[in-house]
Amino acid sequence: MQTSQDIAAALTRRAALAGVAVMVLTTVHHAIGAVVYRTPWRLHIALLAVPTIAVLLGALAVHRRRAGAPAGRAAFVVLAAVLALVPIAWIGAFEGLYNHVLKDALYFLAPRSPALLRLFPPPTYVMPDNAIFEITGVLQVVPAWVAATALARRSLGSRTARSSLIVRSNHDVPRVGEIR
């Protein structure tokens, strides 16, 4: 049987690695955009991705080694804050969900909609014309969602663990006339 500490450690690891996946995917996505649209400035994302990945992996390592100690708890706070701000909110929600999912949905479902040009004005935004660029943009949402759900489950874990123990303990009590 897994302990609540084992579950918390697994969720922390899943959230951190999903956050790393977001940063790798967004770097690939922006490199594709830099080549396709001849906009080398898009490569600036590597200046954000590399230190973000380093902080995520470093905080995960400290948290794993010193989970119960103040240093381990502080590492988790750093990990959670960086995950929430960069891979989840900035890249997953803004870059993936807004810049690609919403833009692509409006483009394909309502191509002449005034909202499309109002929300995604040229030249800041390019209308979908390269499948690989758009697919990699949309895919950023997937690991961001994995990171967000794992982080939320980990953060709410103590409450969930206590309630699941209560539910399980009720199932362990034999009913009248039941033989175990």
Secondary structure as the mmCIF struct_conf table of DSSP 4:
data_model
#
loop_
_struct_conf.conf_type_id
_struct_conf.id
_struct_conf.beg_label_comp_id
_struct_conf.beg_label_asym_id
_struct_conf.beg_label_seq_id
_struct_conf.end_label_comp_id
_struct_conf.end_label_asym_id
_struct_conf.end_label_seq_id
HELX_RH_AL_P HELX_RH_AL_P1 SER A 4 VAL A 36
TURN_TY1_P TURN_TY1_P1 TYR A 37 ARG A 38
HELX_RH_3T_P HELX_RH_3T_P1 PRO A 40 HIS A 44
HELX_RH_AL_P HELX_RH_AL_P2 ILE A 45 ARG A 65
TURN_TY1_P TURN_TY1_P2 ARG A 66 GLY A 68
BEND BEND1 ALA A 69 ALA A 69
HELX_RH_AL_P HELX_RH_AL_P3 PRO A 70 LEU A 83
HELX_RH_PI_P HELX_RH_PI_P1 ALA A 84 LEU A 102
HELX_RH_AL_P HELX_RH_AL_P4 LYS A 103 LEU A 109
TURN_TY1_P TURN_TY1_P3 PRO A 111 ARG A 112
HELX_RH_AL_P HELX_RH_AL_P5 PRO A 114 LEU A 119
BEND BEND2 PHE A 120 PHE A 120
TURN_TY1_P TURN_TY1_P4 PRO A 122 THR A 124
BEND BEND3 TYR A 125 TYR A 125
BEND BEND4 PRO A 128 PRO A 128
HELX_RH_AL_P HELX_RH_AL_P6 ALA A 131 LEU A 139
TURN_TY1_P TURN_TY1_P5 GLN A 140 GLN A 140
HELX_RH_AL_P HELX_RH_AL_P7 VAL A 141 SER A 155
TURN_TY1_P TURN_TY1_P6 LEU A 156 LEU A 156
HELX_RH_AL_P HELX_RH_AL_P8 GLY A 157 ASP A 172
BEND BEND5 VAL A 173 VAL A 173
HELX_LH_PP_P HELX_LH_PP_P1 PRO A 174 ARG A 175
TURN_TY1_P TURN_TY1_P7 VAL A 176 GLY A 177
#
